[in-house]
Structures are given as structure tokens and as C-alpha cells.
């Protein structure tokens, strides 16, 4: 139900998991984007639900000390960020608290130790993004960017403060570029891939570009030092506009490792934070030269290759055939002969898998949002002395932690938040499990 009620006043008691302020008013929970705990605000209800209402912030009467002025003028309209109005250290504490709440509520567990949060620069950090694109005849131009908050429309912005350079400063120019194409109404998105030395933009094209379109795209790429790719169909159709494109790669200097990737491959969004995260994960596992390590959901080898610098042997397992092929190539390029990779559906029954028949001293898990529930039997069957679990969703981490602790006798020895996505409510985290009792 869409409406706009008369203004009301209320106290903000907390932040919801998505970063919206929570107000209790007239016996109902009201979510108010842009409001912070401890504030007294004026709001108008916009949507009424059975158990809660959604509202818009009208005015802040009493400000929280953690409130700051958002750096981006589009904050509040653009849906790319949710927390720019909250001071950076307070954002990290919000994420740590959310992680603790989920571990306690869902998993019924608490870590023996809280790890210091991992943080890097909160600005210009995104090296991977999917930007929407849409030509708007009434405006006479194309818009490029993230969707508006709670809306299917694309926010009208000129630059993005969280996208890494040079793409962050070229958002408006990309709109101008698309607006000048003959297929301007047939370009719905752009994939952004920023490597250490090169940048790739993948334009999703629903119609073939004309010769003049190709010329415009080529000129844009040359002017800005960007490789342009086209995607006319599925990911298998992605190809460089003017081959050969320069390889995309990122380095992990602490381990003397460089990983190449394709422009639509999954890589961790925040390059500086990823370096810190890999170093922490390897440090927590603490592999010795005699140890065998299993890395599940290994992708390109983001953890496998650094682990291979320390351990006796590493086995990486991943369901994506292309990622496994590139992981093998990355191992070869880095001169790592003690790491092997296998393709397997980690959500299926893994009994009988040759790579699982051996035992493992250590296990690293880096699952998608759905978590690692299906693979946990295989993990505990190996009876490793330590498991490090890297999570992009605190709820599924909490669920899996509860299984490891209450069903398999592991202890949650440590956990901590990692600010992979500053200014958003996304919570990345890491947890350590060891056998020997229940907590």
C-alpha cells in the first residue's frame, strides 16, 4: 500500500540489517532510511505492511554524534550506498554488532575471541561493479549508474565516489557515450573490471553496434586507456572489441602471487581489503610445510595460491569450469607445483570424490551467500585441526557455525568483521573453528 501520511516524530532505537533506522511508533516498527540510532526524527510513512511500515526521513531534530555529511551529492537517491551519513568507524562497529547478533541468534554461538576489524580506504575502492544503463528519451540522454534506492530507475549521477578510478569519474561520460550510439536503447548494462594495471568495460549489447558505434567505443577506450568488451549474449559471448585485449591481473605482494582473470570473473570487489583478508586467512590457518590444505569454493585461487606458498600441498575445489581452468593457469604462471584444482558441484553429494579421499590438516571455506551447509559433512569428515570460514553473509555463517559447534564438536575460537563494502550494509566476516568441545 503506497501512501504518504502526515509527519510524525519518533526516536531511532537501532539500525536494521540493511542500514535503515528503526523507529517504534504507534505500536509498530517503522523503517526510516537515513536515520541513525539515538536521533529524534520527523518521518512520513510511505508504505504500510502487516508487521512494519516503511517511511521517508523528513527532518533530523536531534543528531547522533556519529552522523557525518555524505561525500556524494547523490546519497539518498542512488541505491549504491546506504551508510554514507554514518562515520566510518561507526559503520564498522555496526557490522561487527550485526555479525555478533546473527551468531548468537541463529547459531547460538559466541567466539572465544573477537578479531580486530579489517578496514581499508572507504572511497574509490570498488574494482568490480555492474552498472545499469538506460536511454531516457524525455531527458534526451542515457543514464549510467546504480539503481535508485527502492526503485527500478537508474540514478542520475556524474561520478561515483566508491568506484575505483578511472571509472568512478567517468560515469557521466559513459552516459554521454551511450547516448550517442545508434543502439543507445539496446545497451542495458556495463560490467566494470579494474585490475592493477588495466581496466575493462563490458557493454551488454542487445543489437549489434554499427560501424560508427564501434568507432565511438574504440575512441572512448583509447582516450581513457580502457579496454572495451562487448557481450551480445551469455557470458560465453564476451569478447574484446579490438583484440587482443590486455590481460587483467591483480597481485598479492605478501605472497609473491599474481592472478589473472577475465572481465566477468568473480574477484573480491575491494583490492586493498582483499590483500588484508588473504593475509589474515593464511595467518589464522597458519599452514606448516608438512600440512595439506583444502580450499573449497576456491575460484581463481585467491586463497589457494598464497596458501601454497606456505603449506606442503593445497587442493582447491570450485564448481565453475572456467574459474578452475584459470586457477590452474595462475598456479603455473606463479611456479606453484604443489597446488591442484578440481571441478565439483559443492552443493551435491561429494562421497567418492577422489580429491576427498585423502585427509586434510586445514580447510578454508569461502562460499557464496548461500553458505556451506551442503559441504560441511565433507569438511568434518576430513577432521582438520583448523577451519577458516570467509563469509559474505552473516546469517548463513551463523547457521553453519551452529552446525559445526553443536553437531560436530568444533569450537568457534575467533571471528571478526571485514569492511569489504564501505558505506553499504554488506557484512563480510571471517571465523575460525577448531575441534575440542562445544561453546
C-alpha positions as CSV (number, residue, x, y, z in Angstrom):
1,X,0.0,0.0,0.0
2,X,1.5,3.3,-1.1
3,X,0.7,6.5,0.8
4,X,2.2,9.5,2.5
5,X,0.9,10.1,6.0
6,X,1.2,13.3,7.9
7,X,4.6,13.9,9.5
8,X,5.3,12.1,12.8
9,X,8.1,12.4,15.4
10,X,10.0,9.4,16.8
11,X,13.2,8.1,18.4
12,X,15.5,5.9,16.4
13,X,16.3,2.9,18.6
14,X,18.6,0.9,16.3
15,X,19.8,0.2,12.7
16,X,18.2,-2.7,10.7
17,X,20.5,-5.1,9.0
18,X,20.1,-3.1,5.7
19,X,21.2,0.2,7.4
20,X,17.7,1.8,7.8
21,X,16.8,3.4,11.1
22,X,14.3,1.6,13.3
23,X,11.6,3.7,15.0
24,X,8.8,2.3,17.2
25,X,5.7,4.3,16.7
26,X,2.0,3.6,17.4
27,X,2.8,0.1,18.3
28,X,4.6,-0.7,15.1
29,X,8.1,-0.9,13.7
30,X,8.9,1.8,11.1
31,X,12.0,1.7,8.9
32,X,13.4,5.1,8.1
33,X,16.3,5.3,5.7
34,X,18.9,7.9,6.6
35,X,18.1,7.9,10.3
36,X,20.6,6.9,13.0
37,X,20.3,5.4,16.5
38,X,19.8,8.0,19.2
39,X,18.3,10.5,16.9
40,X,14.9,12.1,17.1
41,X,13.5,12.5,13.7
42,X,10.4,13.6,11.7
43,X,9.2,11.0,9.2
44,X,6.3,10.3,6.9
45,X,5.0,6.7,6.3
46,X,5.1,5.7,2.7
47,X,4.1,2.0,2.7
48,X,2.2,0.0,5.3
49,X,2.9,-3.6,5.7
50,X,1.3,-6.1,8.1
51,X,4.2,-6.2,10.6
52,X,6.0,-3.0,9.8
53,X,5.9,0.3,7.8
54,X,8.3,2.0,5.5
55,X,8.9,5.7,5.8
56,X,10.9,8.6,4.5
57,X,13.1,10.9,6.6
58,X,11.8,14.5,6.7
59,X,14.0,16.1,9.3
60,X,16.5,15.2,12.0
61,X,15.6,17.1,15.2
62,X,18.4,15.6,17.4
63,X,21.5,14.4,15.6
64,X,23.6,11.4,16.6
65,X,27.3,12.2,17.2
66,X,28.3,9.7,14.6
67,X,26.3,11.5,11.8
68,X,28.5,13.0,9.1
69,X,27.9,14.8,5.9
70,X,27.8,12.4,2.9
71,X,30.5,13.0,0.4
72,X,28.3,12.1,-2.5
73,X,25.6,14.6,-3.5
74,X,23.5,11.7,-4.8
75,X,23.4,9.8,-1.5
76,X,19.8,9.1,-0.5
77,X,18.8,8.8,-4.1
78,X,21.3,6.4,-5.5
79,X,21.0,2.9,-4.1
80,X,24.7,2.1,-4.3
81,X,25.4,3.2,-0.8
82,X,23.3,3.1,2.4
83,X,25.6,4.4,5.2
84,X,27.5,7.5,3.9
85,X,25.8,9.5,6.7
86,X,27.4,7.3,9.4
87,X,31.0,7.9,10.4
88,X,33.4,5.2,9.0
89,X,34.4,3.6,12.3
90,X,30.7,3.5,13.4
91,X,29.9,1.7,10.2
92,X,32.4,-1.0,11.0
93,X,31.1,-1.3,14.6
94,X,27.5,-1.7,13.2
95,X,28.7,-4.6,11.0
96,X,30.6,-6.2,13.9
97,X,27.5,-5.9,16.1
98,X,25.3,-7.4,13.3
99,X,27.7,-10.3,13.0
100,X,27.6,-10.9,16.7
101,X,23.8,-10.7,16.8
102,X,23.4,-13.3,14.0
103,X,25.9,-15.7,15.5
104,X,24.0,-15.6,18.8
105,X,20.5,-15.6,17.4
106,X,20.9,-18.1,14.6
107,X,23.9,-20.2,15.5
108,X,23.6,-19.9,19.3
109,X,27.4,-19.4,19.4
110,X,29.9,-16.7,20.5
111,X,33.5,-16.6,19.5
112,X,36.1,-17.0,22.2
113,X,37.9,-14.0,20.7
114,X,36.8,-11.1,18.6
115,X,39.4,-10.3,15.9
116,X,40.1,-6.6,15.2
117,X,38.1,-5.5,12.2
118,X,39.8,-5.3,8.8
119,X,39.4,-1.9,7.1
120,X,41.0,-0.1,4.1
121,X,40.1,3.2,2.4
122,X,36.4,3.8,2.3
123,X,36.5,5.6,-1.0
124,X,37.2,4.7,-4.6
125,X,37.5,1.0,-3.6
126,X,35.2,-0.9,-6.0
127,X,37.1,-2.6,-8.8
128,X,34.1,-4.7,-9.8
129,X,30.6,-3.5,-10.4
130,X,27.6,-3.9,-12.6
131,X,26.3,-0.6,-13.7
132,X,22.8,-0.2,-15.2
133,X,22.4,1.8,-18.4
134,X,19.2,3.3,-19.8
135,X,18.4,5.9,-22.5
136,X,15.7,8.2,-21.3
137,X,14.0,10.0,-24.3
138,X,12.4,12.6,-22.0
139,X,15.8,13.6,-20.7
140,X,17.4,13.2,-24.2
141,X,20.3,11.3,-22.7
142,X,21.4,8.0,-21.3
143,X,21.9,7.4,-17.6
144,X,24.6,5.1,-16.3
145,X,25.0,4.0,-12.6
146,X,23.4,2.1,-9.8
147,X,19.6,1.8,-9.3
148,X,17.8,4.4,-7.3
149,X,17.1,3.4,-3.7
150,X,13.9,1.2,-3.7
151,X,13.3,1.9,-7.3
152,X,13.9,0.2,-10.7
153,X,15.2,3.5,-12.2
154,X,18.8,4.3,-12.7
155,X,20.2,7.2,-10.6
156,X,21.3,10.2,-12.5
157,X,24.9,10.8,-11.4
158,X,28.0,12.2,-13.0
159,X,30.6,10.4,-10.9
160,X,30.7,7.7,-8.2
161,X,32.8,8.1,-5.1
162,X,33.1,4.4,-4.3
163,X,34.0,3.1,-7.8
164,X,37.8,3.0,-8.3
165,X,39.5,5.3,-10.7
166,X,39.3,5.9,-13.6
167,X,35.8,4.6,-13.9
168,X,34.4,6.4,-10.9
169,X,35.0,9.8,-12.6
170,X,33.7,8.6,-16.0
171,X,30.1,7.6,-15.1
172,X,28.7,10.8,-16.7
173,X,30.9,10.4,-19.7
174,X,29.7,6.8,-20.2
175,X,26.2,8.1,-20.3
176,X,27.2,10.6,-23.0
177,X,28.9,7.8,-24.9
178,X,25.9,5.5,-24.9
179,X,23.5,8.4,-25.7
180,X,25.5,9.0,-28.9
181,X,25.2,5.4,-30.1
182,X,22.7,4.1,-32.7
183,X,21.9,1.3,-30.3
184,X,21.6,3.6,-27.3
185,X,18.3,2.0,-26.3
186,X,19.8,-1.5,-26.5
187,X,22.6,-1.2,-24.0
188,X,21.2,-2.2,-20.6
189,X,24.4,-2.6,-18.5
190,X,28.1,-2.2,-18.2
191,X,30.3,-4.6,-16.3
192,X,33.3,-2.9,-14.7
193,X,36.6,-4.8,-14.1
194,X,39.5,-2.8,-12.8
195,X,42.9,-4.6,-12.5
196,X,46.2,-3.4,-11.1
197,X,47.4,-2.1,-14.4
198,X,44.4,-2.3,-16.8
199,X,40.7,-1.6,-16.9
200,X,37.9,-3.4,-18.9
201,X,34.4,-2.3,-19.5
202,X,31.9,-4.9,-20.9
203,X,29.0,-3.4,-22.7
204,X,25.9,-5.6,-22.8
205,X,24.5,-5.1,-26.3
206,X,21.1,-6.4,-27.4
207,X,21.7,-5.4,-31.0
208,X,25.0,-5.4,-33.0
209,X,26.7,-2.0,-32.9
210,X,27.1,-0.1,-36.2
211,X,30.4,0.9,-37.7
212,X,30.1,4.4,-36.2
213,X,29.2,2.9,-32.8
214,X,32.4,0.7,-33.0
215,X,34.4,3.8,-33.8
216,X,32.9,5.8,-30.9
217,X,33.5,2.9,-28.4
218,X,37.1,2.5,-29.7
219,X,37.8,6.2,-29.4
220,X,36.4,6.3,-25.8
221,X,38.6,3.3,-24.8
222,X,41.7,4.9,-26.4
223,X,41.1,8.3,-24.8
224,X,40.7,6.9,-21.3
225,X,43.1,3.9,-21.5
226,X,40.3,1.4,-21.1
227,X,39.7,-1.9,-23.0
228,X,36.2,-2.2,-24.3
229,X,34.5,-5.6,-24.5
230,X,31.1,-6.5,-25.9
231,X,28.6,-9.1,-24.6
232,X,25.8,-9.8,-27.2
233,X,24.5,-12.9,-25.4
234,X,25.6,-15.0,-22.4
235,X,29.0,-14.8,-20.7
236,X,30.4,-17.1,-23.3
237,X,29.9,-14.4,-25.9
238,X,32.0,-11.8,-24.1
239,X,34.8,-10.6,-26.5
240,X,37.2,-7.7,-26.8
241,X,36.0,-5.0,-29.2
242,X,39.6,-4.8,-30.7
243,X,41.5,-7.9,-29.8
244,X,43.8,-8.8,-28.3
245,X,42.8,-7.1,-25.0
246,X,45.4,-6.6,-22.3
247,X,45.3,-9.3,-19.6
248,X,43.6,-8.3,-16.3
249,X,45.5,-9.2,-13.2
250,X,45.9,-8.4,-9.5
251,X,48.8,-9.1,-7.2
252,X,49.1,-10.3,-3.6
253,X,52.6,-8.9,-2.8
254,X,52.8,-10.6,0.6
255,X,52.9,-13.9,-1.1
256,X,54.6,-13.0,-4.4
257,X,51.5,-14.1,-6.3
258,X,49.8,-12.5,-9.3
259,X,46.4,-13.8,-10.5
260,X,44.9,-13.2,-14.0
261,X,41.2,-13.0,-14.5
262,X,38.6,-12.4,-17.2
263,X,36.4,-9.3,-17.1
264,X,33.3,-11.1,-15.9
265,X,35.0,-13.4,-13.4
266,X,34.3,-13.2,-9.8
267,X,37.0,-11.4,-7.9
268,X,36.8,-9.7,-4.5
269,X,35.5,-6.2,-5.0
270,X,37.9,-4.3,-2.7
271,X,41.5,-4.9,-3.8
272,X,43.3,-3.4,-0.7
273,X,40.9,-5.1,1.7
274,X,41.3,-8.4,-0.2
275,X,45.1,-8.3,0.4
276,X,44.5,-7.8,4.1
277,X,41.9,-10.6,4.1
278,X,44.1,-13.1,2.4
279,X,46.9,-12.3,4.8
280,X,44.6,-12.7,7.8
281,X,43.1,-16.0,6.5
282,X,46.6,-17.5,5.8
283,X,47.8,-16.3,9.2
284,X,44.8,-17.8,11.0
285,X,45.2,-21.1,9.3
286,X,49.0,-21.0,10.0
287,X,49.9,-23.7,7.5
288,X,53.2,-25.5,8.0
289,X,55.4,-27.0,5.3
290,X,54.1,-30.5,6.2
291,X,50.4,-29.5,6.1
292,X,47.9,-30.4,3.4
293,X,45.1,-27.8,2.9
294,X,41.7,-28.0,1.2
295,X,40.3,-24.7,-0.2
296,X,36.6,-25.0,-1.1
297,X,34.9,-22.5,-3.4
298,X,38.4,-21.6,-4.5
299,X,37.6,-19.5,-7.6
300,X,40.7,-18.3,-9.4
301,X,42.9,-19.3,-6.5
302,X,42.7,-16.1,-4.4
303,X,43.5,-18.1,-1.2
304,X,44.8,-21.3,-2.8
305,X,47.9,-19.8,-4.3
306,X,49.0,-17.8,-1.2
307,X,48.4,-20.9,0.9
308,X,50.6,-22.9,-1.5
309,X,53.5,-20.6,-0.6
310,X,53.3,-21.8,3.0
311,X,51.8,-25.3,3.0
312,X,53.1,-28.6,1.8
313,X,50.2,-29.1,-0.6
314,X,46.9,-27.4,-1.4
315,X,43.8,-28.7,-3.2
316,X,41.3,-26.2,-4.5
317,X,37.8,-27.1,-5.4
318,X,35.3,-25.0,-7.4
319,X,32.1,-25.6,-9.4
320,X,32.9,-23.2,-12.3
321,X,34.9,-24.9,-15.0
322,X,36.3,-21.6,-16.4
323,X,37.5,-20.5,-13.0
324,X,39.2,-23.8,-12.4
325,X,41.0,-23.5,-15.7
326,X,42.2,-20.1,-14.9
327,X,43.2,-21.2,-11.3
328,X,45.4,-23.9,-12.9
329,X,46.9,-21.4,-15.3
330,X,47.6,-19.0,-12.4
331,X,49.3,-21.7,-10.4
332,X,51.5,-22.5,-13.4
333,X,52.4,-18.8,-14.0
334,X,53.4,-18.4,-10.4
335,X,55.5,-21.6,-10.4
336,X,53.4,-23.4,-7.8
337,X,53.6,-27.1,-8.4
338,X,52.2,-28.1,-5.0
339,X,48.6,-27.0,-5.7
340,X,45.9,-28.9,-7.7
341,X,42.4,-27.8,-8.7
342,X,39.3,-29.8,-9.2
343,X,35.8,-29.1,-10.6
344,X,32.9,-30.2,-8.4
345,X,29.4,-29.1,-7.5
346,X,29.9,-28.4,-3.8
347,X,26.1,-28.4,-3.3
348,X,25.9,-32.1,-4.3
349,X,26.8,-35.4,-2.6
350,X,30.6,-35.5,-2.7
351,X,31.2,-39.0,-1.5
352,X,33.6,-40.9,-3.7
353,X,35.3,-37.7,-5.0
354,X,39.0,-38.7,-5.4
355,X,40.2,-35.4,-4.0
356,X,38.2,-36.0,-0.8
357,X,39.6,-39.5,-0.1
358,X,42.8,-38.1,1.5
359,X,42.8,-36.3,4.8
360,X,43.5,-32.6,5.3
361,X,45.1,-30.8,8.1
362,X,43.5,-27.4,7.4
363,X,40.4,-26.3,5.5
364,X,39.5,-22.9,4.1
365,X,35.8,-22.1,3.1
366,X,34.9,-19.1,1.0
367,X,31.3,-19.9,0.0
368,X,28.7,-17.7,-1.8
369,X,25.8,-16.1,0.1
370,X,24.0,-19.4,0.4
371,X,26.8,-20.6,2.7
372,X,28.5,-24.0,3.0
373,X,25.8,-26.2,4.5
374,X,26.0,-28.9,1.9
375,X,29.7,-29.3,2.0
376,X,30.1,-29.3,5.8
377,X,29.9,-33.2,6.0
378,X,32.8,-33.5,3.7
379,X,34.7,-30.9,5.7
380,X,34.3,-32.5,9.1
381,X,35.0,-36.0,7.6
382,X,38.5,-34.7,6.9
383,X,38.7,-33.8,10.6
384,X,41.0,-30.8,10.1
385,X,42.7,-29.3,13.1
386,X,41.5,-25.8,12.0
387,X,38.8,-24.4,9.7
388,X,38.8,-20.8,8.5
389,X,35.5,-19.7,7.1
390,X,35.3,-16.5,5.0
391,X,31.7,-15.3,4.7
392,X,29.8,-12.7,2.7
393,X,26.5,-13.3,4.6
394,X,26.5,-13.3,8.4
395,X,23.2,-15.3,8.5
396,X,24.5,-18.3,6.7
397,X,27.8,-18.1,8.5
398,X,25.8,-18.2,11.8
399,X,23.8,-21.2,10.6
400,X,26.9,-23.1,9.6
401,X,28.7,-22.2,12.8
402,X,25.9,-23.6,14.8
403,X,26.2,-26.9,12.9
404,X,30.0,-27.1,13.3
405,X,29.7,-26.3,17.0
406,X,26.6,-28.1,18.2
407,X,26.6,-31.1,15.8
408,X,30.3,-31.7,15.1
409,X,32.0,-30.6,18.3
410,X,34.1,-27.7,16.9
411,X,34.7,-24.6,18.9
412,X,34.3,-21.1,17.4
413,X,37.7,-19.8,18.6
414,X,37.7,-16.4,16.8
415,X,35.5,-14.2,14.5
416,X,35.7,-10.7,13.1
417,X,34.1,-8.3,10.6
418,X,35.8,-7.1,7.4
419,X,34.7,-3.9,5.7
420,X,34.8,-5.2,2.1
421,X,32.0,-2.7,1.1
422,X,32.3,0.6,2.9
423,X,29.2,2.8,3.0
424,X,26.9,-0.2,2.4
425,X,25.3,-2.6,4.9
426,X,27.0,-5.6,3.4
427,X,28.9,-7.6,6.1
428,X,32.0,-9.6,5.2
429,X,33.4,-11.7,8.0
430,X,35.9,-14.4,9.0
431,X,35.6,-17.2,11.6
432,X,38.0,-19.8,12.9
433,X,36.9,-23.3,14.1
434,X,38.9,-25.9,16.0
435,X,37.9,-29.3,17.3
436,X,37.7,-29.9,21.0
437,X,34.4,-29.3,22.8
438,X,31.4,-27.1,22.4
439,X,30.7,-23.5,23.0
